Amino acid sequence: MPILFKHPPFHPFQRLLLWTGILIVALLAIPGPAASQSLLTLGDVDTAAFPNLTAPFFLTDSAGTPLSGVAATDITLTENGEPRTVTAIDCPPRIPPRDLSSVLAIDVSGSMTYGAPGIAIARSAAEAWVELLPLGASECAITSFDQNAYLNQDFTTARWKLLEAIDQLRPQGGTSYDTALLATPLGALNIAARGQHRRVVVLLTDGQSDVDEAMVIARANAVGASIYCVTIGLDAPDPLKRIAAQTGGLCIQNVNSQDQARAAYRLILGHARFGGVCTIRWRSGPACDRQRNLQVSVPKLNASGGAFYRAPATAIIRAVAIPTGILFPPIPPGQFRDTTIELVAGDAPITVSDIAIGDPRFSVVSGGAPPSFTIPAGQRRTITLRYRPTDSLQTFASVRVDATPCGGTSIFLSAGFPGRNPAQPSIRVVLPNGGEKLVVNDSVVLEWEGVLPDQRVRLEFSTDAGATWNRITDSGLGLRHGWRVPDAPSDRCLLRATALSRDTVVALLGHQRAVVRAVFSPNGERAATAGLDSTVRVWDSYTGAELMRLQHPAPVRSVAFSPNGALLLSTATDGKGRLWNASSGQLIRELFVPARPFGDGTFAGFSPDGALAVTSGIGAKPDHDAEVWDVATGALIRTLAGHTNYVTHAAFSPDGGRIATSGGYDRTVRVWDRFTGAEILRIGGFTAIVHTVEWSPDGTTLITASTNVQTWDAATGAALGQFAEGGFSASSNPAGTQVAISTFGPAANGGYITLWDQATRQLVGAFGEPGVLSLGSGFNQNGYRIISADQDSVARIWNIAPEPVQSDQSDNLWSIVRAAPLLPAIDLGTVTVGSRRDSVLTAWLCNRSSATIRVDSITLAGGDVAEFAVVSVRLPLTLLPGECQQIEFRFAPQAVGNRGAGVQILGNFGSASSQLRGQGVLPALSVNGGLVDFGKIRLGTSRDSVATVTLSNSTPTPVRLTSVLLLGPDTRQFQALDSAASPTLSPGQSYSIPLRFSPVLLGLTNAQVRVLYSAAAAGGEDSGVVIIPLVGEGICADVAATATVTLPDTIRVKAGEISTFPIVLRNASNLVESGVRGFTITLRCNASVLLPLDSGVTSVVANGQRIITVRGLWSGGSDTLFLLNMVAGLGDSEWSGLAIDSLQWDIECPVQMGFQNGEVQLLDLCNSGGVTRLFNPDAQLVLRPVFPNPAGDQTTIEFSLAEPGRTALTIWSSASAQQAKTIFDRPMHAGRHVVVIPTEDLPAGIYFYKLETPTAQLTRKFVVKR
């Protein structure tokens, strides 16, 4: 496309520089014709049917005409450099191109300064439209909008006018779609109604606004306009999409660069002119990246285009492991367990080069690598993994699978016995791990690694470097957990991640008859069980391995560990108690009463200090007592006598000073003094056997198990409460917060153990082997596990709460900071009721914290919310520490008085709020009318173009006009006369502002007059504003313009000289009135005689003729159109004509033109031998600038000679016009030469160096500096 060039006339001094300081370019090469170029534009890629993709496809020549005859096989398509197969090109039926009357409606709200910025994107897009639109057949108008609508350029076919209007767009206010499209008279649809051809509106915006869909669609249909939309940096609002769809347009959204915007406008232009665009279809495929760079080219047309799209996650080439994590079952050391995984290839083959495990206890048995192997697309390969433990500790490892082309994967392995915690923790905190700044109320993701994704993790944070911890969750899964940062600012924060035990059951297998008693060792590592098979067995409580078996001659009824875990005490139905070494199993002694050798041996237990033991049921049945023994000697210290039937249970108080017994069959509970044996408390009233009695950990409460489980005051015997359950046993956890009951009947899950909250007596859990009666149960030392003695000859250990397995914390401290913006109340001042004011606040929304914050939404609510609005802000936005974001609020009061509303900001900091307020006042000035419409005025006239606006003071106090200012878009053709006056109006007084419209350009145009005033009633200085819109239309004169364009009759020049050829207007009539300004002149001359020099002037050679194209702007105040500078060569003829082929004005008004041509004569030609020696000015004689320039002691000159012969290079002083030096004067051959010139002998100043050949001379300027 030709480029417009605005060329002012040359100043004489400029001509001097041109002649003396610029290379005489008559000897430059003739420029060749510009190569034609095709344009290829792609729209948004549709990935819904991946891998089968589509995109709008528009292929045109450089003039915008669609190119046909392109098949799928002609197209090359790549994604991230990978070739893809184009399957089809679908095009709508070809229709003749439609001439358009297009209106480009461009958002100029304040937010268009953000980002790229938006206004630069908008200008670039509009320029692309104007460059490609075939003006002349089509016409275009430029409108813009904020809260008002502006006509920047009425319909025109003059490209320079459109480009000038686009260049002058400036962001300033809010955003209103209704105003943009519907405002009278300057809304885009009202301007479109003036169009002569198919009407199209292209709306570009970066903001959101309410819009009356029904009214916009109705108006568009009424004027026959299609509406297209382009949104910058956001998804197109649904109302705009529906408007586009129902008016025959389309929307292109989320444009973020000038290239994208230009492509969008080209696509819309093709759709509008040709009734649609083609669709390209291709088959994509898997790749290593979801972000795809799409490149499409048509090599035979030298056309290419591109786009970006995001492929679905399934499009990534990866090795998928099934499963991704393996938990091996507990395996004793020395044994092994194999399991398998599968590696699956998706839509593309993968090659696995290595499968490696860093822990020697795990190995790849089969299916591994190296050597490498390839899994075809859609296929899978089985890999066998083996775990061979060397101990029972828990361990974690990862399997690294190295694969191409996109990398491999990892498989997580875990093994070992529950409770056997790893020697070195494998869990690691990933985020936050030190140095991060988390914002209060932000939603962040905590991350960890080193355990299986399905292992529960407890997360805690500390704000005092680990001195105290606060629980986040006990249910962290998937190696990630979302967390809302609490309001606990600190720069001494840590995160702790603790892996928790799994919900496992360890079965203690080996007894041949029912297990009647089961207890943990004090440290929880071992368990002991008493069975009716006459054995006591000791177990590893985590692995379930039997460690020791103690044989009795009779069924065993009870067993207990000493407090230090060194001893075991058991009782059996032979009436004896036995004390054992708990490590070796050696029998230390028997406890019995020789005079009473018979009994049931129902219970055994130790005092808290381990010095004493208590038993029940040792001795003859009629005694019905309990015994206290000295553990060290085995001596019977005392007998607790008083029960009238069997004693089923006995227990020391936590302080060791009391002993509680349950006389199961006499239905009483008694408390005894340990030291005296005296009965100090008796609790009766039971209606059935009391199976057990236990102390609470603090010794204040007794818990009894009978037909119901009850709690009692251990000091008074008063009943405290009962649980809705009875059972064989009831025991408290070490914290005293829960009670476990071995019940008579099954719970809801079929088990026979229930768990209760001790304070509320509410059921909190139930477990147990379904259908198996539990005869007793008890907690381990930390309350995380319960052991049950079950009737089916098995004891079981249950995890009832997650137990810490391993933990890690942040390597370094991180911070929690308050980062919510501090939002002061906003006073939007005094605004006249019925008008509105937009206020830009640059230091209101600021991040004063040390952390980055994100703002997601800004909403208004409450009060007079309908009178306030947020305009010109693009969300979400990010504010770095110390950064502020410009934001604009609108106040449009609907009533007099104080008005207000709340503003709330939501972001990663949570929420922040403030208040908006303003005051509505009655206008101090009234205007006689609103819009000032000058109507249609002939170009170049001022007749009937003066209108008067009258302002009246409607208040009881004086009003002073402080400013009258003419605002755009058009400040050239409108005038506010006497705008410097600042009168004060008394109450009731009026003042007239004379306005003038003097059109010099064809078409509708507009401006605004802003009047600022001060009135006491309105709140002070500059407290009010009146906006007066102005509209006028310039039309052609009644009589057509005429003029003659002339060239000099004859110009005589010497070869190598630069001459100025004035192009002059003669006999002009009504030319100014016609609005002529831009022009294009085509001249013709002998190609060997003249060559133009001016920038922006082009020339081509055809059949020996040089066709010269001159573009410029006429000021209207001079008869000179252009001063054309050309250099003369030694042509192939002494004479050449200089003719005007055509002149075109960039206006729509008719102009009748005549032309007067001229001629050129070459002087001082060489006539050696009587024959004139002619020379082609396009031959390659070149004299280049010196380097360096300015020169010091020397400089270098490069030149090229077009012919051999005597050649001289001389230096001349600019100051004296005398020759200062001869560098050489000798015969030289044709071609390139480089000469170093010594200049140390030249004074500082300006010089010329002149190259003379037999047929030409060249001169350039340089400077010598000292």
URHU-V746283 format. One record per helix or strand of 2 or more residues. SS is the DSSP state (helix for helix, strand for strand). FROM is the first residue (numbers start at 1). LEN is the number of residues. If there is no record, write none. Layout:
BEGIN
<<SS/FROM/LEN> <SS/FROM/LEN>>
END
This chain:
BEGIN
<<helix/12/10> <helix/25/3> <strand/39/8> <strand/52/9> <helix/72/3> <strand/76/4> <strand/82/9> <strand/100/8> <helix/110/4> <helix/118/15> <strand/138/8> <strand/149/8> <helix/159/9> <helix/177/6> <helix/188/5> <strand/198/8> <helix/213/11> <strand/225/8> <helix/238/9> <strand/251/5> <helix/258/17> <strand/278/6> <strand/291/8> <helix/299/3> <strand/303/8> <helix/313/3> <strand/319/4> <strand/325/3> <strand/337/9> <strand/350/8> <strand/362/5> <strand/373/3> <strand/380/8> <strand/395/10> <strand/409/7> <strand/428/4> <strand/437/3> <strand/443/7> <strand/457/6> <strand/470/8> <strand/480/5> <strand/490/11> <strand/505/4> <strand/515/6> <strand/526/6> <strand/535/6> <strand/546/6> <strand/556/6> <strand/567/6> <strand/577/5> <strand/587/5> <strand/603/4> <strand/612/5> <helix/621/3> <strand/626/5> <strand/636/5> <strand/649/4> <strand/658/6> <strand/668/6> <strand/679/5> <strand/692/4> <strand/701/5> <strand/709/5> <strand/719/5> <strand/727/6> <strand/738/6> <strand/753/5> <strand/763/5> <strand/774/6> <strand/785/6> <strand/795/5> <strand/804/6> <strand/814/4> <strand/826/7> <strand/837/10> <strand/853/9> <helix/865/3> <strand/868/4> <strand/877/3> <strand/884/8> <strand/897/11> <strand/910/12> <strand/925/3> <strand/932/7> <strand/946/8> <strand/959/9> <strand/974/3> <strand/984/2> <strand/990/8> <strand/1003/13> <helix/1016/3> <strand/1020/16> <strand/1041/6> <strand/1050/5> <strand/1058/12> <strand/1078/9> <strand/1090/3> <strand/1098/5> <strand/1105/9> <strand/1120/9> <strand/1135/11> <strand/1151/6> <strand/1158/6> <helix/1168/3> <strand/1182/2> <strand/1194/8> <strand/1205/9> <strand/1219/10> <strand/1231/8> <strand/1245/8> <strand/1257/8>>
END
